[in-house]
């Protein structure tokens, strides 16, 4: 019995620390195993908190949230500001806004691109809508910034520029794979900056002041009149359909369908 009690005492009572062990701890020596585990747990928790903080407040985003590079860039030209909304010169903006609405996509400001942007899927591939906020005559630098960010974009095959055209009546659209700017300063600036005329475009007819005596600059900066509202809305929808077909079946097929009179 005495032996049994002694055995139980040895197995249930922790051994007293020796004087050498106590001195070692006071001198900063080995840390007991339990204390080490506790400290490791605190470090792990702190690391997780730092990772959460970074994700919430500007740190690196998880890989799953990184957007794919766009395979197509749709550029709508216009001027920023409420005073230019629904003016003839902002036809490019109107088309892109309708396209985003139709796709259920939302807009965001991109300071580096100097543009409003909208990511969506066109023809089963990622695409980006770009509305430069540089004012019309400096549109090229916004487009160049986008190409610098995504250098796989090819101006001759992956871009479509949508802009107003004085030489087409309201309600008409015209697709062209390349060519001059026709006096349009926004399109001209893009061609100058990219150093090429081989840029696909969708020309959106806004009519011409003709012999009315109204200066062209005043005409394009004026809102579409109420009498043209029905034609305008139909043309916007037609332009959106053209862009969707370009993405799904190619530019040539879209030209064959949409360059005919509506």
C-alpha positions in Angstrom: 0.0 0.0 0.0 2.8 2.4 0.8 4.4 1.8 -2.5 1.1 2.3 -4.3 0.5 5.7 -2.5 4.0 6.8 -3.5 3.4 5.9 -7.1 0.2 7.9 -7.2 1.9 10.9 -5.7 4.6 10.8 -8.3 2.1 10.6 -11.2 -0.4 13.3 -10.0 1.8 16.0 -8.4 4.0 18.3 -10.6 7.6 18.1 -9.8 9.0 21.2 -8.0 11.3 23.3 -10.0 14.9 23.1 -9.0 16.8 26.1 -7.9 18.8 26.0 -11.1 15.6 26.1 -13.2 14.2 29.0 -11.2 17.5 30.9 -11.7 17.5 30.2 -15.4 13.9 31.6 -15.8 14.9 34.7 -13.8 17.9 35.2 -16.1 15.7 35.0 -19.2 16.4 31.4 -20.0 14.1 28.7 -21.4 10.4 29.5 -21.4 8.0 26.7 -20.3 6.2 24.9 -23.1 2.7 26.3 -22.1 4.0 29.8 -22.2 5.5 29.3 -25.6 2.3 27.9 -27.0 0.4 30.9 -25.6 2.7 33.4 -27.2 2.6 31.6 -30.6 -1.2 31.7 -30.4 -1.1 35.5 -29.8 1.2 35.9 -32.7 -1.1 33.9 -35.0 -4.1 36.0 -33.9 -2.2 39.2 -34.4 -1.2 38.1 -37.9 -4.8 37.3 -38.8 -6.0 40.7 -37.5 -3.3 42.4 -39.6 -4.5 40.5 -42.7 -8.1 41.5 -42.0 -7.1 45.1 -41.5 -5.2 45.2 -44.8 -8.1 43.7 -46.7 -10.6 46.2 -45.2 -8.4 49.3 -45.3 -6.4 49.3 -48.5 -4.1 46.3 -48.2 -3.7 43.7 -50.9 -7.1 42.3 -52.0 -7.6 38.5 -52.1 -6.9 37.0 -55.5 -10.5 36.0 -56.0 -11.6 39.7 -56.1 -9.1 40.8 -58.8 -10.9 41.5 -62.0 -9.8 39.9 -65.2 -8.0 42.1 -67.8 -10.6 43.3 -70.4 -10.4 41.7 -73.8 -12.4 44.6 -75.4 -12.4 48.4 -74.6 -15.5 50.3 -75.6 -14.9 54.1 -75.5 -17.7 56.6 -75.5 -16.8 60.2 -76.1 -18.4 63.3 -74.5 -17.8 66.1 -72.0 -18.1 65.7 -68.2 -20.6 67.8 -66.2 -24.3 68.1 -65.9 -24.5 71.0 -68.3 -23.5 68.6 -71.1 -25.8 65.8 -70.3 -27.9 64.6 -73.3 -26.3 67.1 -75.7 -25.4 66.0 -79.2 -21.7 66.0 -78.4 -22.3 63.5 -75.6 -23.9 60.8 -77.8 -21.0 58.4 -77.0 -21.7 58.7 -73.2 -25.4 58.1 -73.9 -24.7 54.9 -75.7 -22.4 53.5 -73.0 -24.8 54.4 -70.3 -27.6 52.5 -72.0 -25.3 49.5 -72.6 -24.3 49.4 -68.9 -28.0 49.7 -67.9 -29.0 46.9 -70.2 -26.2 44.7 -68.7 -27.1 45.6 -65.1 -23.5 46.9 -64.6 -22.4 49.8 -62.4 -20.1 52.7 -63.0 -17.0 53.7 -61.0 -14.5 56.6 -61.1 -10.9 55.7 -62.1 -8.6 58.6 -61.3 -5.6 57.0 -62.9 -7.5 56.6 -66.2 -9.2 60.0 -65.8 -12.4 58.3 -66.7 -15.6 56.7 -65.5 -15.4 53.0 -66.1 -17.8 50.0 -66.1 -16.7 46.4 -66.1 -19.0 43.8 -67.8 -19.1 40.8 -70.0 -19.7 41.1 -73.7 -19.8 38.1 -76.0 -18.7 35.9 -73.1 -15.5 37.9 -72.6 -14.6 40.6 -70.1 -14.9 44.1 -71.4 -14.5 47.7 -70.1 -16.6 50.7 -70.9 -14.5 53.9 -70.8 -16.0 57.4 -70.6 -13.0 59.8 -70.5 -13.5 62.8 -68.1 -10.7 64.8 -69.8 -13.1 66.9 -71.9 -13.5 65.9 -75.6 -10.3 67.3 -77.0 -8.1 65.4 -74.6 -9.8 62.0 -74.9 -6.6 60.3 -76.1 -4.7 60.4 -72.9 -7.4 58.5 -71.1 -7.4 55.8 -73.8 -3.6 55.6 -73.8 -3.7 55.2 -70.0 -6.0 52.2 -70.4 -3.8 50.6 -73.0 -0.8 51.2 -70.8 -2.5 49.4 -68.0 -3.6 46.5 -70.2 -1.0 46.3 -72.9 -2.6 43.2 -74.5 -5.3 45.4 -75.9 -4.9 46.0 -79.6 -6.2 49.3 -81.0 -7.1 47.7 -84.4 -9.0 44.8 -83.0 -10.0 45.3 -79.4 -11.2 48.9 -79.3 -14.5 50.5 -80.4 -14.9 54.3 -80.2 -18.4 55.7 -80.1 -18.9 59.4 -81.0 -21.3 61.9 -82.5 -21.2 62.5 -86.3 -22.5 65.6 -88.0 -22.5 63.9 -91.4 -25.2 61.4 -90.5 -28.8 62.2 -89.8 -30.2 61.7 -86.3 -31.2 58.1 -85.9 -28.5 56.6 -88.2 -25.3 54.8 -87.0 -22.4 53.8 -89.1 -19.6 51.3 -88.3 -16.1 51.7 -89.7 -12.9 49.7 -89.0 -10.6 52.6 -89.7 -10.2 56.0 -91.4 -9.9 59.6 -90.6 -11.7 61.5 -87.7 -13.9 63.5 -90.0 -13.2 66.7 -88.1 -14.2 65.1 -84.7 -11.6 66.4 -82.3 -12.1 63.7 -79.7 -11.6 60.9 -82.2 -8.7 62.9 -83.8 -7.0 63.2 -80.4 -7.2 59.4 -79.9 -5.7 58.8 -83.3 -2.9 61.3 -82.6 -2.0 59.8 -79.2 -2.2 56.2 -80.4 -0.4 57.1 -83.7 -2.9 55.2 -85.8 -6.1 55.6 -87.8 -6.8 51.9 -87.7 -9.3 52.2 -84.8 -12.8 50.7 -85.1 -15.5 53.2 -84.5 -19.3 53.6 -84.2 -20.4 56.9 -85.6 -23.7 58.1 -84.1 -25.6 60.5 -86.3 -26.7 63.8 -84.8 -27.5 65.8 -88.0 -26.1 69.1 -89.1 -27.2 72.7 -88.6 -26.9 73.2 -92.3 -28.1 76.7 -93.4 -29.9 77.5 -90.1 -27.2 80.0 -89.2 -26.4 78.2 -86.0 -22.6 77.6 -85.4 -21.6 74.0 -85.4 -20.0 74.3 -81.9 -23.3 75.6 -80.5 -25.3 72.9 -82.3 -23.3 70.0 -81.0 -23.3 71.4 -77.4 -27.1 71.8 -77.5 -29.5 69.1 -76.2 -31.3 66.9 -78.6 -34.7 68.6 -79.3 -37.9 67.0 -78.1 -39.0 66.4 -81.7 -36.0 64.0 -82.1 -36.5 62.1 -78.9 -38.0 59.0 -80.5 -35.3 58.8 -83.1 -32.6 59.3 -80.5 -33.9 56.6 -78.2 -34.2 54.1 -81.1 -30.7 55.0 -82.3 -29.2 54.5 -78.8 -30.8 51.0 -78.6 -29.5 50.2 -82.1 -26.0 51.3 -81.2 -26.0 49.1 -78.1 -27.1 46.1 -80.2 -24.3 46.8 -82.7 -21.7 46.8 -79.9 -23.1 43.5 -78.5 -23.0 41.9 -82.0 -19.4 43.2 -82.5 -18.5 41.3 -79.3 -20.4 38.1 -80.2 -19.8 37.7 -83.9 -17.2 40.2 -85.0 -17.0 43.7 -86.6 -17.5 42.6 -90.2 -20.8 40.9 -89.4 -22.0 43.9 -87.4 -21.2 46.2 -90.3 -23.3 44.1 -92.7 -26.3 44.4 -90.4 -26.1 47.9 -88.9 -24.7 50.0 -91.7 -28.0 49.4 -93.7 -30.7 51.9 -93.1 -32.9 51.1 -90.1 
